[in-house]
Amino acid sequence: MVKFDTVKLATGADLPLFGLGTWLSTDPIAFTTALKTALDAGYPLIDTAYIYRNEAIIGKVLQEYFTSGKLKR
């Protein structure tokens, strides 16, 4: 897996400087493919927001990856 640079937050947590933005991801098939490609490449961060209205797709893909063991919390 690729190592991504991080920035240390005031809380002490490390935040990756690189991630997948999900705004304007309106095509479910293309977005699912992009999300899986990013996860397979080791992207450490998925930028989400309720207003994007794509949490169902993200949740489905994450559930698939957690269940299969491809991704761990």
Backbone as CSV, one residue per row, in Angstrom:
resi,resn,N_x,N_y,N_z,CA_x,CA_y,CA_z,C_x,C_y,C_z
1,MET,0.844,-1.178,0.000,0.000,0.000,0.000,0.891,1.243,0.000
2,VAL,0.440,2.263,-0.674,1.177,3.515,-0.790,1.085,4.289,0.524
3,LYS,2.168,4.927,0.915,2.183,5.784,2.108,1.902,7.220,1.680
4,PHE,0.869,7.817,2.256,0.498,9.186,1.931,0.945,10.128,3.043
5,ASP,1.348,11.333,2.672,1.718,12.346,3.657,0.486,12.764,4.449
6,THR,0.731,13.156,5.696,-0.354,13.593,6.568,0.015,14.916,7.230
7,VAL,-0.986,15.536,7.817,-0.788,16.723,8.644,-1.348,16.381,10.026
8,LYS,-0.645,16.789,11.059,-1.101,16.514,12.420,-2.086,17.595,12.856
9,LEU,-3.258,17.161,13.293,-4.290,18.075,13.771,-4.040,18.435,15.233
10,ALA,-4.712,19.454,15.718,-4.565,19.887,17.110,-4.935,18.773,18.084
11,THR,-5.788,17.859,17.655,-6.197,16.735,18.505,-5.126,15.662,18.597
12,GLY,-4.120,15.757,17.726,-3.079,14.739,17.674,-3.307,13.718,16.574
13,ALA,-4.487,13.732,15.979,-4.794,12.797,14.895,-4.072,13.227,13.619
14,ASP,-3.715,12.245,12.805,-3.104,12.520,11.506,-4.178,12.511,10.426
15,LEU,-4.205,13.551,9.594,-5.157,13.661,8.492,-4.393,13.533,7.183
16,PRO,-4.752,12.552,6.349,-4.075,12.418,5.055,-4.255,13.677,4.210
17,LEU,-3.212,14.041,3.477,-3.271,15.211,2.599,-3.854,14.869,1.238
18,PHE,-4.133,13.602,0.998,-4.610,13.143,-0.298,-5.825,12.263,-0.073
19,GLY,-6.859,12.473,-0.864,-8.051,11.656,-0.722,-8.952,11.785,-1.931
20,LEU,-10.045,11.062,-1.898,-11.015,11.070,-2.990,-12.146,12.032,-2.658
21,GLY,-12.342,13.033,-3.490,-13.481,13.930,-3.353,-14.701,13.291,-3.990
22,THR,-15.852,13.417,-3.355,-17.047,12.745,-3.874,-18.146,13.707,-4.313
23,TRP,-17.860,15.004,-4.296,-18.851,15.986,-4.725,-19.079,15.860,-6.226
24,LEU,-20.301,16.028,-6.666,-20.724,15.935,-8.069,-20.545,14.541,-8.659
25,SER,-20.569,13.532,-7.808,-20.502,12.145,-8.278,-21.933,11.672,-8.503
26,THR,-22.475,11.982,-9.679,-23.896,11.741,-9.928,-24.190,10.457,-10.691
27,ASP,-23.215,9.903,-11.403,-23.418,8.661,-12.149,-23.056,7.494,-11.232
28,PRO,-24.048,6.719,-10.762,-23.775,5.665,-9.783,-22.753,4.624,-10.251
29,ILE,-22.810,4.244,-11.505,-21.882,3.223,-12.004,-20.463,3.774,-12.065
30,ALA,-20.306,4.960,-12.629,-18.975,5.568,-12.717,-18.421,5.871,-11.327
31,PHE,-19.280,6.338,-10.422,-18.824,6.658,-9.072,-18.406,5.399,-8.324
32,THR,-19.177,4.329,-8.449,-18.818,3.064,-7.805,-17.467,2.581,-8.306
33,THR,-17.253,2.655,-9.609,-15.974,2.246,-10.195,-14.837,3.118,-9.675
34,ALA,-15.043,4.425,-9.640,-14.007,5.345,-9.154,-13.687,5.090,-7.684
35,LEU,-14.705,4.868,-6.880,-14.503,4.617,-5.458,-13.736,3.317,-5.238
36,LYS,-14.118,2.263,-5.937,-13.407,0.986,-5.803,-11.962,1.107,-6.282
37,THR,-11.749,1.844,-7.355,-10.390,2.055,-7.860,-9.549,2.794,-6.824
38,ALA,-10.128,3.822,-6.213,-9.413,4.585,-5.187,-9.087,3.710,-3.977
39,LEU,-10.049,2.931,-3.520,-9.805,2.054,-2.375,-8.747,1.005,-2.702
40,ASP,-8.817,0.441,-3.895,-7.823,-0.556,-4.311,-6.423,0.049,-4.391
41,ALA,-6.350,1.337,-4.710,-5.060,2.028,-4.810,-4.544,2.471,-3.440
42,GLY,-5.378,2.324,-2.415,-4.946,2.660,-1.070,-5.261,4.066,-0.609
43,TYR,-6.188,4.738,-1.290,-6.560,6.091,-0.850,-6.931,6.049,0.633
44,PRO,-6.358,6.934,1.434,-6.593,6.893,2.873,-7.767,7.748,3.349
45,LEU,-8.392,8.508,2.434,-9.423,9.447,2.852,-10.499,9.546,1.775
46,ILE,-11.752,9.533,2.211,-12.879,9.766,1.307,-13.610,10.992,1.846
47,ASP,-13.609,12.064,1.069,-14.275,13.299,1.477,-15.758,13.168,1.171
48,THR,-16.588,13.285,2.195,-18.028,13.133,2.027,-18.767,14.275,2.717
49,ALA,-20.014,14.437,2.353,-20.901,15.383,3.029,-22.337,14.973,2.725
50,TYR,-23.212,15.192,3.672,-24.617,14.839,3.501,-25.205,15.475,2.244
51,ILE,-24.826,16.694,1.964,-25.373,17.438,0.828,-25.024,16.787,-0.511
52,TYR,-23.972,15.959,-0.557,-23.577,15.306,-1.808,-24.583,14.235,-2.230
53,ARG,-25.332,13.707,-1.276,-26.387,12.718,-1.552,-25.861,11.425,-2.196
54,ASN,-24.664,11.014,-1.855,-24.135,9.770,-2.413,-23.687,8.800,-1.318
55,GLU,-24.182,9.023,-0.091,-23.754,8.178,1.019,-24.195,6.727,0.873
56,ALA,-25.296,6.468,0.171,-25.742,5.083,-0.011,-24.738,4.294,-0.852
57,ILE,-24.226,4.909,-1.893,-23.230,4.235,-2.739,-21.949,4.005,-1.948
58,ILE,-21.497,5.028,-1.238,-20.272,4.896,-0.447,-20.447,3.799,0.605
59,GLY,-21.572,3.807,1.289,-21.841,2.788,2.303,-21.859,1.386,1.732
60,LYS,-22.467,1.217,0.571,-22.538,-0.102,-0.060,-21.142,-0.608,-0.419
61,VAL,-20.332,0.265,-1.000,-18.974,-0.133,-1.386,-18.136,-0.432,-0.141
62,LEU,-18.217,0.420,0.880,-17.449,0.173,2.099,-17.878,-1.128,2.772
63,GLN,-19.177,-1.390,2.816,-19.660,-2.644,3.396,-19.084,-3.837,2.640
64,GLU,-19.082,-3.758,1.320,-18.518,-4.828,0.495,-17.036,-5.038,0.830
65,TYR,-16.290,-3.954,0.950,-14.855,-4.047,1.219,-14.577,-4.541,2.638
66,PHE,-15.347,-4.087,3.635,-15.154,-4.564,5.001,-15.518,-6.042,5.117
67,THR,-16.633,-6.441,4.518,-17.090,-7.825,4.585,-16.110,-8.781,3.923
68,SER,-15.548,-8.360,2.798,-14.620,-9.227,2.061,-13.216,-9.236,2.667
69,GLY,-12.943,-8.310,3.584,-11.615,-8.229,4.182,-10.635,-7.376,3.391
70,LYS,-11.104,-6.766,2.295,-10.229,-5.890,1.504,-9.862,-4.625,2.258
71,LEU,-10.688,-4.258,3.239,-10.484,-3.025,3.991,-10.771,-3.301,5.456
72,LYS,-9.945,-2.710,6.325,-10.151,-2.854,7.765,-10.286,-1.474,8.377
73,ARG,-11.030,-1.403,9.460,-11.211,-0.117,10.160,-9.980,0.251,10.932
